[in-house]
Amino acid sequence: MSQTKLALLSKTWLLPVFLAAALLTACTTVETVEKRPVKQAVCQGKVKASPYVVGGKRYVPLSLRQAQRYEQMGIASWYGQEVLNKKGGHVTANGEAFNPMGLTAAHKHLPLPINVRVTNLENGRSIIVRVNDRGPFPSADNPDSKKRIIDVSYGAAKKLGFHKKGLARVHVKVIPVKSCN
């Protein structure tokens, strides 16, 4: 066989192999809790509650059973300014693309995903958000950040009425997941 025919044959098999690989990749799914309704994630055992480390500190989330009774008052902050005007954005701790305009939140100790009612104690506004990320974490340059119990998205802070102020006193309560039957 001539060099030209060999070169042509070696290139013609590449296209079908590439197309087959692309097709198989498109059919493959990665199992995450991404966008899965909370009840569905719970009933399918797709809740993330494993320990993790941030800044050298180990955090151990509550079990799903413990979280059903979770309720706390404290300070909320909002996050998302850093991704409002940035392409590519941020991926949350459970694999979802972070939407700063969505009604989501970050919490250090709750399993992911879980829904919580956040009530702004300063104006009485209340919404339900999906906890799908980890935080808020204390920063060395802001000692008051240790007091924060939840970070809500910019969209949630706007609905709660503290997007301009940045912080608010809040009440956070888990919305219990009803039985899987």
Secondary structure, 3 states (H helix, E strand, C coil): CCHHHHHHHHHHCHHHHHHHHHHHHHHCCCCCCCCCCHHHHHHCCCCECCCEEECCEEECCCCHHHHCCCEEEEEEEEECHHHHCCCCCCECCCCCECCCCCCEEECCCCCECEEEEEEECCCCCEEEEEEEECCCCCECCEHHHHHEEEEEEHHHHHHHCCCCCCEEEEEEEECCCCCCC
